[in-house]
Amino acid sequence: MGGASVLAIGCLAGALVAGVSEPARAQAVADAPTIPDALSSARVPSVPGIDEYIQNADAAIVLGKALFWDTAIGSDGIACASCHFHAGADNRLKNQISPGLLRQDNTASAESFQAAGSGASKSGPNYTLRASDFPFHRLSDPSDRDSKVLFTTDDVASSQGTFSGEFIDGVVRFGAKQDFCKRSPSTIFNAGGVGVRKVEPRNTPTMINAVFNYRNFWDGRANNVFNGMNPFGRRDTTQRIVKLNANGTTSPVTVALQNSSLASQAAGPPLSDFEMSCQGRTFADIGRKVLSARALLGQNVALTDSVLAPYRALVLPGLRVTYAELVKKAFKPAWWNGKASINGYSHMENNFSLFWGLAIQAYEATLVSDAAPYDAWVRAGKPASSTKVAGWGSAERRGLDLFMGKGKCINCHGGPEFTNAGTPAFEDAERDALVSRMRMGDGQVALYDEGFYNIGVTPTAFDIGLGGVDPISNQPLSFSRQYELDLLGYGKPDRFEVDPCTFEVPTGEDCNIPPTPPFRTAVNGSFKVPTLRNVELTGPYMHNGSMATLEQVVEFYNRGGNFRNVDLDADIGRIGLSAQERADLVAFLKSLTDPRVRYKSAPFDHPELRYTNGHPGDSARITQSSKDKMAVDSWVTLPAVGRLGTLIAPLQPFAPAK
């Protein structure tokens, strides 16, 4: 799946057999893919110029962890962690369905819920997912993509966020400022006129190890360059970050920090009216709401929290310091110490998006899970005996061979990060490995973005993914399409270089000559390759959350996907794995689970989190609030965990009831 241009991947299976000549044997060995290294070998990408903003890196991590887990950030008690609390992903079951909102074919079903796979007449608002609802695309013969379709849907299993409504102002209640929003039930997310929390149109991926992604979000819109304000990098040319000058005046400046897609990603959800915000709220509004408040007010913090313990309040829940105090400790005064009002907000409030993005990036950069059984086996020198490494045995070793050979999994999930979308494969923003050229599933050649592929989970028209444009400049998200526009003389919004000599399929005898536009780009319906680390715990799977188990995922690949899309990747085809081979492949995937993630020990420990799990009632009847037409929430409390983790409630795979 395009991995050859970056990872020099070849074929393993079938070459070393009896009757093959010695030169052929030698070539097969030379072409065989290299066993991925332990993740500890991968460096966390540095951020050039970060010292201009952050003066205390440890304080920035403290600030980032507090902000990430604080439910006061969202308009309706939603924290970042509300959708990333289970191995960095979301395993909730109730009110987690979104209709096909991203469909490109203008069908009526785009805003209507369809029947559930279990036989329920509608999945609908406040529906509780069942095991029998999965997979979302079901065939009479699960091993044959072309067999009779028994069930399919454009619905998505995702994450519930905020209620619908318009931001008005902040109000003070119980000593803390809360958002005041004008509520009205969504026309889509309601049952019998009672509004429920809206559900995002794509499944929630884990943020653990996301620091290695060159771009983030499924469609790559979280730019590698953080502009201090939103996910779109240099595409947004406005200057809303304000710097204090030496003479005491302030001036707007441009921020452009490379290798900061985590910060770009973090800047999206807080203002999204699907995820964390009433419509119309700004980052300055969030700053005004929380900066003067004690961090994590009302949320318990473990005595042994690996990051927050030194700041923990002695009696009351939360930290003993305010967010303003943490900002002052983490960031240089030039970004918060101005005295003049800026558009009605203080200097610190105005720049809250900068503090938010960089602090959360600093925290998430610590969430590297490099202690899986697979890592231990690699670091031990790949011993032949299966008894030398806990969690690694003959089944896992056979599964690794399948992963690298017959299964062709490594062609997309390469390197120690187990994704071709990882930053170490590209090194920096100016390198030339971001675009490549290969033969697609139809045998024709096309350019594509490395690490993003159309694998036929859904019809391309259901979700165009990387083929879309950003809402700021209306420019393509895809590097391949930007490259084409640049060759036509229109320029490109992102800064990168393309070396045609790195293409898997060269453009001609002289590889230095670029392709002649217009040319085919295979980016519609393509999505970022997710990491496979901790994949045992991060279901449901795929960008639409349509598969509940690793067995269903392996079956999907074994039959060659669900749909023969125009831009289908060439490696998506029938594999022919036996039942034993499928089981071995799943065993290998489970060996990528870091026990620190499973047991929530440092750095994966966390404060207390109170999150919603739908509403009382079902998809037909919902309990209504006495003050408006919105549903009452059903709350779940996740206890605080310290650096040693927990043995009482280790994380389990996604498991809806039958």
Secondary structure by P-SEA (a helix, b strand, c coil): cccccccccccccccccccccaaaaaaaaaacccccccccccccccccccccccccaaaaaaaaaaaaacccccccccccccccccccccccccccccccccccccccccccccccccccccccccccccccccccccccccccccccccccccccbbbbbbcbbbbcbbbbcccbbbbbbbbbbbcccccccccccccccbbbbbccccccccccccccccccccccccccccccccccbbbbccccbbbbbbbbbcccaaaaaaacccccccccccccccaaaaaaacccccccccbbbbccccccccccccccccccccaaaaaaacccccccccccccccccccccaaaaaaaaaaaaaaaaccccccaaaaaaaacccccccccccccaaaaaaaaaaacccccccccccccccccccccccccccccccbbbbccccbbbbbccccccccccccccccccccccccccccccaaaaaaaaaacccccccccccccccccccccccccccccccccccccccccccccccccccccccccccccaaaaaaaaaacccccccccccccccccccaaaaaaaaaaaaaacccccccccccccccbbbbbccccccccbbbbbccccbbbbbbbbbcccccccccccccccccccc
